[in-house]
């Protein structure tokens, strides 16, 4: 290399380089603008124009969309006499720039070096975006898997999600494929709730119209279906959410919908198990477990109660001659008659062909009227016969003893039915037998 060789600053400096003359305000400290006095080839390429287009031009005049912070950096470097290094987004050229600015020996002049770091910055931003997205999903998943009650956890999850998306409204729609209902909702202040009006809507009509609306609505996102076993069981929706480059909104909604699906499915299973433990699958009535709970409850509180003990006559004969489907139909018919007279909440199937009705807080006159109506309904059924025993008491303190008495009256009614047909009926079980069999979940013999 020749001893007197000097680098060509225009072509040999490997980064974008520019020199500016600062234009100060009257206070001598505020920089209002900066005039280009020198740019190298790399800077010209980055700016997309030749040096002749820049030299002599004022920076803020040439780049009308420029970030005013450039002038703040110029003033600080000039006044402090020190170099400054930073990385910011330059809207005037739409690039992320890693830069250094330093004052020159000539007062009022500064030099900039720039490096386009779009790829590195984009990678950093994507990593940060991915980390933030995963962190949000993790927080919401912890809420949904916490020991909070179902309703509290679901509302808590929507509330947490609202802090991220800043929507007008967040909601969960559940569907069985035929109808759709809004089951959970979060609304921003001033936004009217819709949960009460969006119940049991026709699925095709509501969702179909919804999908047409989405084709023209960019501010609403409802693309997070909730699946279970490959079937859509609902949707997680956000109205007018706040878009952000810092998070992957679609990924958040889609992933959170998975955890919501698990929560909904587990809740439905628990509801089904609870229902099965307290209801009879054949008739839909409450079962003997629920009946014993009701008896224990009524015994603790003094009140009047009407009791009806019934048994379907000839059920074994129906099963033997017509088949078990006919027997099941007879049991369902008996259940419908009882619920028609006393309501579903007061009627229990406690054995194979036995039903018990407990009507609290009823007057003696009203109860006796209801029993007469029941007998009339039964008498009008040519294909169904029911033995009936009834009793009204003013105080439930000795309820179990009264139920036993009612059972005995029902048995006498049944004996008369069999005597009229020349048949014999076996001895009835008492209430203690009923309790023991209820505890063992065994059917009481016909």
Secondary structure as UniProt FT lines:
FT   TURN            3..4
FT   TURN            9..12
FT   STRAND          16..24
FT   TURN            26..27
FT   STRAND          31..39
FT   HELIX           41..47
FT   HELIX           51..54
FT   TURN            55..56
FT   HELIX           59..62
FT   TURN            64..65
FT   HELIX           69..80
FT   STRAND          84..90
FT   TURN            91..94
FT   STRAND          95..103
FT   TURN            107..108
FT   STRAND          109..116
FT   HELIX           118..144
FT   HELIX           150..165
FT   STRAND          169..175
FT   STRAND          179..187
FT   TURN            189..190
FT   TURN            195..197
FT   STRAND          201..202
FT   HELIX           203..214
FT   TURN            215..216
FT   TURN            218..219
FT   STRAND          220..228
FT   TURN            229..230
FT   STRAND          231..239
FT   TURN            245..246
FT   HELIX           249..278
FT   TURN            281..283
FT   HELIX           288..300
FT   STRAND          305..312
FT   TURN            313..314
FT   HELIX           315..322
FT   HELIX           324..342
FT   HELIX           344..346
FT   STRAND          347..349
FT   STRAND          354..360
FT   HELIX           364..379
FT   TURN            382..383
FT   STRAND          386..393
FT   HELIX           396..398
FT   HELIX           399..420
FT   TURN            421..422
FT   HELIX           431..440
//
